[in-house]
Amino acid sequence: MAKKKYRIKIDRDLCIGAASCVALAMKTFQLDSENKAVVLDEDGDTAEAIKLAAESCPTKAIILEDSETGDQEYP
């Protein structure tokens, strides 16, 4: 079975720059000049690491959608 891929969206109004996503999936997320999370590479880390990173966000600013169905998987 192929690894699951996500379409990742970040709600910049919710992002507070906690950087927990960067700590858990540094190939996928980084903070920009406004100290807000941005997506570097949707396939940078494993799907598991990306999901953990999204779940670690204190403001739930990271939205994960199934890349095949478009269904929102988190939050």
C-alpha positions as CSV (number, residue, x, y, z in Angstrom):
1,M,0.0,0.0,0.0
2,A,1.4,3.4,-0.9
3,K,1.9,5.9,1.9
4,K,-0.9,8.3,2.4
5,K,-0.4,11.8,1.2
6,Y,-2.0,14.9,2.5
7,R,-2.9,18.2,1.0
8,I,-1.8,20.6,3.8
9,K,-3.3,24.0,4.5
10,I,-2.3,26.5,7.1
11,D,-4.7,29.0,8.6
12,R,-2.3,32.0,9.0
13,D,-4.9,33.8,11.2
14,L,-4.7,30.9,13.7
15,C,-1.0,30.3,13.5
16,I,0.9,31.7,16.6
17,G,4.4,30.5,15.6
18,A,4.6,27.8,18.3
19,A,6.8,25.8,15.9
20,S,5.8,22.4,17.2
21,C,5.1,21.5,13.6
22,V,8.6,22.4,12.6
23,A,10.1,20.4,15.5
24,L,8.1,17.3,14.5
25,A,8.3,17.6,10.7
26,M,11.1,19.9,9.7
27,K,11.2,18.8,6.1
28,T,7.5,19.7,5.7
29,F,7.1,22.9,7.8
30,Q,9.1,26.0,8.5
31,L,8.4,29.4,10.0
32,D,8.5,32.4,7.6
33,S,9.6,36.0,8.3
34,E,6.3,36.7,10.1
35,N,6.9,33.7,12.4
36,K,4.0,31.8,10.8
37,A,4.2,28.2,9.6
38,V,4.5,27.6,5.9
39,V,4.6,24.3,3.9
40,L,8.0,23.5,2.4
41,D,7.2,20.2,0.9
42,E,3.9,18.3,1.4
43,D,5.9,15.0,1.0
44,G,8.9,16.1,3.1
45,D,8.2,13.8,6.0
46,T,6.2,10.6,6.5
47,A,2.4,10.9,6.6
48,E,2.6,9.9,10.3
49,A,5.0,12.7,11.1
50,I,2.9,15.2,9.3
51,K,-0.2,14.1,11.2
52,L,1.6,14.3,14.5
53,A,2.9,17.8,13.6
54,A,-0.7,18.9,12.8
55,E,-2.0,17.4,16.1
56,S,0.8,19.2,18.0
57,C,-0.4,22.6,16.8
58,P,-1.9,24.4,19.9
59,T,-4.3,26.4,17.7
60,K,-5.2,23.7,15.2
61,A,-3.9,25.9,12.4
62,I,-2.8,23.0,10.2
63,I,-5.6,21.4,8.1
64,L,-4.9,18.1,6.5
65,E,-7.0,16.8,3.6
66,D,-6.7,13.5,1.9
67,S,-5.0,14.2,-1.4
68,E,-7.1,11.7,-3.3
69,T,-10.6,12.3,-1.9
70,G,-10.2,15.9,-0.7
71,D,-11.8,14.9,2.6
72,Q,-10.6,16.9,5.6
73,E,-8.9,14.5,8.0
74,Y,-7.7,16.9,10.6
75,P,-8.9,18.7,12.6
